[in-house]
Amino acid sequence: MTYEVWDVSSWAVLADNPGGADDKDWLIPREEVRSTSREQWWLFKHVKHGILKVKGGGQMRYRRADDKVERIACELARLLGLPAATVELAKSGDVEGCLSKYVIPDGWSMYSGDSLLADFDGYVPCGSNRKMRDRPGHNLTNIAALQDGCGGPPGSACEQWGAFEVFAGYLVFDAWIANTDRHAVNWAMLEQERARRLAASFDHGSALGSGSTPANTAAALDDVASWCANGMASRFENGSSTTLVELAINAVALAGGQASLWLSRISALEPSQWQAILRAVPVSGLAYLYGQGAHGEPEEAVLMNATTTAVQARTATCRLLVTQRDPETLTYRPLGFLADEAEQGYSFSYLRSTVQAPWFVALPGLSRTDGPSRSASLFPLFAERVISPRRPDRPQTMQALGLPLEAGPFEVLRRSAGRRVEDQIELVPVPDVSADGWAELDFLVHGVRYLTQEAQDRISALAVGERLNLRPEPRNIVNARALLVTDSGELPVGYVPDPLLEFVHEMTNVEASVLRANGPQVGFHMRLLVRLEGRLQSDPFARSEWVTVSE
């Protein structure tokens, strides 16, 4: 498949766009000229050319790839579920370029970050110098303060998120596609009466080395690692010494809430997903993105492969939902999220709704309720739930959990749920949800000790990969939403953990299978490890009830 090039030669010109240094016009299909809606307004950006000095004092023009990179970025954003402008390749007569769809919903006005940050002490407006490096005042602290209390882009899947949680996703996206041009005019806020929301991301044409000269492109392909390492956040304060990846990590940590989901989505990507997007764009003027095979065919998106690896290596983040069982009602209450932020250490943030509940009592060692608690090492409350590497029975425990002997503490918590007899705390893995709604999670079944001896013996005989069924139990006296796990013959083998029920009930096309089955020597709580897969219409953990306290 190759993306279509729209011919807009007959479209009507609405107005010139005065922003920026390059040719661009607002266009509209002629049949939409009388419409009062701006739904079909498109910005036509002419193809750009660079100037290359040659020996002898001459110059040579070369075609940049901004238009095609914008088209690629549009599809990559969709892959992540990131709100971004729709872009199409286009031509008007003999002028090539791309169309970027109007990102301002009807009834809203849009103001650049540059205009809004002008009220902040120390901020230096872009004015006539948008390309200024290390712009004073264009920093995460000011941007987070500006966006505090604002929502995500209207009509998007992130509409109920905090604006800065979504903006952190824009910076993760920039790191992934090597977009070095996120100055304060290249992001904006929407306003309608007293409401303010983040606008969808736009203007990604400077990504993926789109303006590189042929010589620089060849050098990048010779040393891709150095090319990635030189991706600096130069449009931000002190950005010349901050990589795009470092800026993204810092933004996610500062945002809290749902922001870490952007990292999870990046980590879950398979190369085939984004390689298909690159291959759908005409290769002319874009060959630098590909390694060349023996017969000259495009084999691998070398630079994109490198940026993906760089981001995944630095932003691998896992989250666990910390829950607590009420000893009277026997139901589980969500408390907050524990996150492993790789090189940034660990963080724990309470849910806003939990902190406001009348029954709330802070967990030991985690008394902060106005923002995330942070630590270079795992918090004692959770570290005590991980079997020590010095224990002689650790090999047996790791085998029962289906983990390698050298598994890290967070991996152990993710599999074991951190259950112990001294308290009512249980940690639940936040399921990995791809941008297209496919979800996967592993869990140890509950309730094995209440099963018949026949059922317990059946668990020992289950084979890895064997299909299992989920059966509702509306008459369950503890939880009417309980889901019983059975074998193919409908013999009960356990229950879906209560903290996961709301999530699992929203899944469709559910498939359950045995990941690991253990004998009675491991104890009831580790007898059966199940893998669950299915599809979701939306990510439940992106809803307002799962918002955490922010800094």
Long-range contacts (C-beta under 8 A, 24 or more apart in sequence): 1-280, 2-280, 2-281, 2-282, 3-71, 3-88, 3-89, 3-280, 3-281, 3-282, 4-88, 4-89, 5-89, 5-90, 5-91, 5-282, 6-88, 6-89, 6-90, 6-91, 6-99, 7-90, 7-91, 7-92, 8-42, 8-44, 8-90, 8-91, 8-92, 8-99, 9-91, 9-92, 9-93, 11-42, 11-44, 11-92, 14-41, 17-43, 19-185, 20-130, 22-46, 22-48, 26-102, 27-92, 27-99, 37-106, 38-102, 38-104, 38-106, 39-102, 39-106, 41-101, 41-102, 42-88, 42-99, 42-100, 42-101, 42-102, 43-99, 43-100, 43-101, 43-102, 44-90, 44-92, 44-97, 44-98, 44-99, 45-70, 45-97, 45-98, 45-99, 45-100, 45-205, 46-95, 46-96, 46-97, 47-95, 47-96, 47-97, 48-205, 48-211, 50-211, 50-213, 52-213, 52-214, 62-213, 62-214, 63-285, 64-210, 64-211, 64-285, 65-208, 65-210, 65-211, 65-285, 65-286, 65-288, 66-98, 66-205, 66-206, 66-210, 66-211, 67-96, 67-97, 67-98, 67-205, 68-98, 68-210, 68-281, 68-282, 68-285, 68-286, 69-177, 69-204, 69-205, 69-206, 69-207, 69-208, 69-210, 69-286, 70-98, 70-100, 70-203, 70-204, 70-205, 71-98, 71-281, 72-177, 72-207, 72-208, 72-277, 72-278, 72-281, 73-173, 73-177, 73-179, 73-204, 73-205, 73-207, 74-204, 75-277, 75-280, 76-173, 76-176, 76-177, 76-274, 76-277, 77-173, 77-201, 77-204, 78-435, 79-269, 79-273, 79-274, 79-277, 79-435, 80-169, 80-173, 80-262, 80-265, 80-266, 80-435, 81-157, 81-158, 81-265, 81-435, 82-169, 82-170, 82-173, 82-201, 82-262, 83-152, 83-153, 83-156, 83-157, 83-158, 83-166, 83-200, 83-201, 84-173, 84-200, 84-201, 84-202, 84-204, 85-200, 85-201, 85-202, 85-203, 89-281, 89-282, 98-205, 100-202, 100-203, 103-153, 103-199, 103-200, 103-202, 104-190, 104-199, 105-154, 105-155, 105-190, 107-192, 108-154, 108-190, 108-191, 108-192, 108-197, 109-190, 109-191, 109-192, 110-188, 110-189, 110-190, 110-191, 110-199, 111-188, 111-189, 111-191, 112-184, 112-185, 112-187, 112-188, 113-138, 113-143, 113-146, 113-184, 113-185, 113-187, 113-188, 113-189, 114-183, 114-184, 114-185, 116-146, 116-189, 117-142, 117-143, 117-146, 117-184, 120-145, 120-146, 125-184, 126-183, 126-184, 126-185, 130-183, 130-185, 131-183, 131-235, 132-183, 132-235, 133-234, 133-235, 133-239, 133-240, 134-234, 134-236, 134-237, 134-238, 134-239, 134-240, 135-183, 135-184, 135-235, 135-236, 135-237, 135-239, 136-237, 137-237, 138-183, 138-184, 138-235, 138-236, 138-237, 139-236, 139-237, 139-238, 140-236, 140-247, 140-250, 140-251, 140-254, 141-254, 143-167, 144-254, 144-255, 144-551, 146-189, 147-189, 147-198, 148-550, 149-196, 150-189, 150-196, 150-197, 150-198, 151-195, 151-196, 151-197, 151-198, 152-197, 152-198, 153-190, 153-197, 153-198, 153-199, 153-200, 154-190, 154-197, 156-200, 157-538, 157-539, 157-542, 158-258, 158-542, 159-197, 160-542, 160-543, 160-544, 161-257, 161-258, 161-542, 161-547, 162-255, 162-257, 162-258, 162-547, 162-550, 163-189, 163-196, 163-197, 163-198, 164-251, 164-254, 164-255, 164-259, 165-255, 165-256, 165-257, 165-258, 165-259, 166-198, 167-198, 167-251, 167-255, 168-248, 168-251, 168-252, 168-254, 168-255, 168-259, 168-262, 169-259, 169-262, 170-201, 171-233, 171-244, 171-247, 171-248, 171-251, 171-252, 172-248, 172-251, 172-252, 172-262, 172-263, 172-266, 172-311, 172-315, 173-201, 173-262, 174-207, 174-233, 174-244, 174-247, 174-248, 175-231, 175-243, 175-244, 175-245, 175-247, 175-248, 175-307, 175-310, 175-311, 175-315, 176-266, 176-307, 176-308, 176-311, 177-204, 177-207, 177-208, 177-304, 177-307, 178-207, 178-208, 178-209, 178-228, 178-231, 178-244, 178-303, 178-307, 179-204, 179-206, 179-207, 179-244, 180-206, 180-207, 180-231, 180-232, 180-233, 180-234, 180-235, 180-244, 181-205, 181-206, 181-207, 181-235, 182-233, 182-235, 182-236, 183-235, 184-235, 186-235, 208-289, 208-303, 208-304, 208-307, 209-288, 209-303, 212-288, 217-288, 220-288, 220-303, 221-288, 221-291, 221-302, 221-303, 224-302, 224-303, 224-305, 224-306, 225-306, 227-303, 227-306, 228-306, 228-307, 228-310, 231-307, 231-310, 245-310, 245-311, 245-314, 245-315, 246-314, 248-311, 248-315, 249-314, 249-315, 249-341, 249-342, 249-343, 249-344, 252-315, 252-317, 252-341, 253-341, 253-344, 253-347, 253-372, 253-374, 254-551, 255-550, 256-347, 256-349, 256-371, 256-372, 256-548, 256-549, 256-550, 256-551, 257-349, 257-547, 257-548, 257-550, 258-541, 258-542, 258-546, 258-547, 260-317, 260-319, 260-339, 260-341, 261-433, 261-539, 261-541, 261-542, 263-315, 263-316, 263-317, 264-317, 264-318, 264-319, 264-430, 264-432, 264-433, 265-433, 265-434, 265-435, 266-308, 266-311, 266-312, 266-315, 267-312, 267-315, 267-316, 267-317, 268-432, 268-434, 269-308, 269-312, 271-305, 271-308, 274-301, 274-304, 274-308, 275-300, 275-301, 275-304, 278-304, 314-342, 314-343, 315-342, 316-342, 317-341, 317-342, 318-410, 318-414, 318-429, 318-430, 319-429, 319-430, 320-410, 320-413, 320-414, 320-418, 320-427, 320-428, 320-429, 320-430, 321-427, 321-428, 321-429, 321-430, 321-499, 322-348, 322-363, 322-425, 322-427, 323-425, 323-426, 323-427, 323-428, 323-499, 324-423, 324-424, 324-425, 324-426, 325-424, 325-425, 325-426, 326-424, 327-424, 330-478, 330-479, 331-478, 331-479, 331-498, 332-426, 332-497, 332-498, 332-499, 333-357, 333-359, 334-499, 334-546, 335-363, 336-548, 337-430, 337-548, 338-379, 338-382, 338-413, 338-427, 340-410, 344-374, 345-374, 345-375, 345-376, 345-377, 346-374, 346-375, 346-376, 346-377, 346-378, 346-379, 346-410, 347-372, 347-373, 347-374, 347-375, 348-372, 348-373, 348-379, 349-373, 349-548, 349-549, 350-548, 350-549, 351-545, 351-546, 351-547, 351-548, 351-549, 352-547, 352-548, 352-549, 353-545, 353-547, 355-549, 363-425, 369-549, 370-549, 370-551, 371-549, 371-550, 371-551, 372-548, 372-549, 372-551, 378-409, 378-410, 381-425, 382-409, 382-413, 382-418, 382-427, 383-409, 384-420, 385-413, 385-416, 385-418, 385-419, 385-420, 385-427, 386-412, 386-413, 386-416, 386-418, 387-412, 396-521, 396-522, 397-522, 397-526, 400-516, 400-518, 400-522, 400-526, 401-516, 401-526, 401-529, 402-515, 402-516, 402-529, 414-442, 415-442, 415-444, 415-529, 416-444, 416-526, 417-443, 417-444, 417-497, 417-525, 419-525, 426-497, 426-499, 428-497, 428-499, 428-500, 430-541, 431-503, 433-536, 433-539, 433-541, 437-535, 437-536, 437-537, 437-538, 437-539, 438-533, 438-534, 438-535, 438-536, 439-503, 439-507, 439-533, 439-534, 439-535, 439-536, 440-531, 440-532, 440-533, 441-500, 441-503, 441-531, 441-532, 442-515, 442-529, 442-530, 442-531, 442-532, 443-496, 443-497, 443-500, 443-529, 443-530, 443-532, 444-497, 444-525, 444-526, 444-527, 444-528, 444-529, 444-530, 445-485, 445-493, 445-494, 445-495, 445-496, 445-497, 445-527, 445-528, 445-530, 446-494, 446-495, 446-496, 446-497, 446-498, 446-525, 447-494, 447-495, 448-493, 448-494, 448-524, 448-525, 448-527, 448-528, 449-524, 451-492, 451-493, 451-494, 452-492, 454-491, 455-491, 455-492, 455-493, 456-520, 456-527, 458-487, 458-491, 458-493, 459-493, 459-494, 459-517, 459-518, 459-527, 459-528, 460-517, 460-518, 460-519, 460-520, 461-517, 462-487, 462-493, 462-514, 462-517, 462-528, 463-514, 463-517, 464-514, 464-515, 464-516, 464-517, 465-513, 465-514, 466-513, 466-514, 467-511, 467-512, 467-513, 468-493, 468-512, 468-513, 468-514, 468-530, 469-512, 470-496, 470-504, 470-510, 470-512, 481-505, 485-512, 485-528, 485-530, 493-528, 494-527, 494-528, 494-530, 496-532, 502-540, 503-540, 503-541, 504-532, 504-534, 506-536, 506-537, 506-540, 507-532, 507-534, 507-535, 507-536, 508-534, 508-535, 508-536, 508-537, 509-534, 509-535, 510-534
